[in-house]
Amino acid sequence: MNHVGLDVLKFSKRILVNTLLFIGVLITPVFFLSAYGQNVTCTGNAEEVNGVCRQCYELGTCDFFAAPLDTMLEPFLAVFGAFFYIIIWGLLIGILWLRVSNTMLVAIIGVVLAVLIQTQFTDETQTVGYSLLALAIAVALYQIFTIRTHFPTN
């Protein structure tokens, strides 16, 4: 292709991208307009302000000293739900793996954190979690016994 052909191709791509962005900007508000026409019933720590439910962390009215950890987690739980705990678990395990590079240590701490965190989930999820915990413990025991039989200490 010659130089003029490349310029025309770049220009047509730019026009296409700008057109799609413009259409997206026009269409996106339509998806959110239905939420403004409904009656508002606030639950939990929320208060109605100008027809919109505002959480206590948005208004600054949370009782921080009664439950500091819960108060700090409320905004993240509102956005991510129970998935927030999985995100924290993944970050902790990832940082631990980068620091120690020991599979067994990371597995043990990961399983312990998973057991501590899974209290927020449903019964079915806890059943799957406990079965994965049993599987992880079985794999860990298998690795320990295999290493001991292949590499005895004396």
C-alpha positions in Angstrom: 0.0 0.0 0.0 1.1 3.5 -0.6 1.3 6.3 1.9 -2.1 7.8 0.9 -3.8 4.4 1.3 -2.5 4.0 4.9 -3.7 7.5 5.8 -7.2 6.8 4.4 -7.3 3.5 6.4 -6.2 5.3 9.6 -8.8 8.0 9.0 -11.6 5.5 8.4 -10.7 3.6 11.6 -10.7 6.8 13.5 -14.1 7.8 12.1 -15.5 4.4 13.0 -14.2 4.5 16.6 -15.5 8.0 17.1 -18.9 7.1 15.7 -19.2 4.1 18.0 -18.2 6.2 21.0 -20.7 8.8 20.1 -23.5 6.3 19.7 -22.5 4.7 23.0 -22.6 8.1 24.8 -26.1 8.6 23.4 -27.5 5.2 24.2 -25.9 4.6 27.7 -28.2 6.9 29.7 -31.2 5.1 28.5 -30.2 2.0 30.5 -30.0 4.0 33.8 -33.1 6.2 33.4 -35.6 3.6 34.7 -34.0 3.7 38.1 -34.9 7.3 38.6 -38.6 7.0 38.0 -39.3 4.4 40.7 -40.3 4.8 44.4 -37.4 4.4 46.7 -37.4 2.1 49.8 -34.1 2.2 51.6 -32.9 -0.7 53.7 -30.1 -1.2 56.2 -28.0 1.8 56.9 -29.4 3.7 54.0 -31.3 7.0 54.1 -33.3 8.7 51.4 -31.8 11.9 50.2 -33.6 13.7 47.3 -35.3 10.5 46.2 -32.1 8.4 46.1 -30.9 5.9 48.7 -27.6 6.9 50.2 -25.6 4.5 52.3 -24.1 5.6 55.6 -20.6 5.7 54.2 -21.7 8.1 51.5 -23.3 10.4 54.1 -20.6 10.0 56.7 -23.0 8.8 59.4 -21.7 5.3 60.0 -20.8 4.4 63.6 -17.1 3.7 62.9 -16.2 3.0 66.5 -18.9 0.4 67.1 -17.6 -1.9 64.2 -14.5 -0.4 62.5 -13.8 -3.4 60.2 -17.4 -3.7 59.0 -17.6 0.1 58.4 -14.4 0.0 56.3 -15.7 -3.0 54.3 -19.2 -1.6 53.6 -18.3 0.4 50.4 -16.4 -2.5 48.9 -19.1 -5.0 49.8 -21.7 -2.7 48.2 -19.8 -2.7 44.9 -18.4 -6.3 44.7 -20.8 -8.2 47.1 -19.4 -11.4 48.6 -16.9 -11.5 45.7 -14.9 -8.9 47.6 -13.7 -11.6 50.0 -12.4 -13.7 47.0 -10.6 -10.7 45.7 -8.8 -10.1 49.0 -8.0 -13.8 49.3 -6.5 -13.8 45.8 -4.4 -10.7 46.5 -3.1 -12.2 49.8 -2.2 -15.5 48.2 -0.6 -13.8 45.2 1.6 -11.6 47.4 2.5 -14.5 49.6 3.4 -16.6 46.6 5.6 -13.9 45.2 7.4 -13.4 48.5 8.1 -17.1 49.6 7.6 -19.2 46.4 6.8 -22.2 48.6 3.8 -24.1 47.3 3.1 -25.9 50.5 3.1 -22.7 52.7 0.9 -20.9 50.2 -1.5 -23.8 50.0 -1.9 -24.1 53.8 -2.4 -20.4 54.3 -4.8 -20.2 51.3 -6.9 -23.0 52.7 -7.0 -21.4 56.1 -8.0 -18.1 54.6 -10.6 -19.8 52.5 -12.2 -21.4 55.6 -12.2 -18.1 57.4 -13.7 -16.1 54.6 -16.4 -18.5 53.4 -18.8 -17.7 56.2 -20.5 -15.1 53.9 -21.7 -17.7 51.3 -24.7 -20.0 50.9 -24.9 -23.6 52.1 -24.2 -25.0 48.7 -21.1 -22.8 48.4 -19.9 -23.9 51.8 -20.3 -27.6 50.8 -18.2 -27.0 47.7 -15.7 -25.1 49.8 -15.4 -27.9 52.4 -15.0 -30.5 49.6 -12.2 -28.4 48.1 -10.7 -28.1 51.6 -10.7 -31.8 52.0 -9.1 -32.2 48.5 -6.4 -29.7 49.3 -5.6 -31.4 52.6 -5.5 -34.8 50.8 -3.0 -33.4 48.2 -0.9 -31.8 51.0 -0.7 -35.1 52.9 0.1 -37.0 49.8 3.0 -34.6 49.0 4.3 -34.9 52.6 4.2 -38.7 52.6 5.7 -38.9 49.1 8.6 -36.6 49.9 9.3 -38.5 53.2 9.4 -41.9 51.5 11.6 -40.7 48.6 13.9 -38.6 50.6 14.3 -40.0 54.1 16.0 -37.8 56.7 18.6 -40.4 58.0 
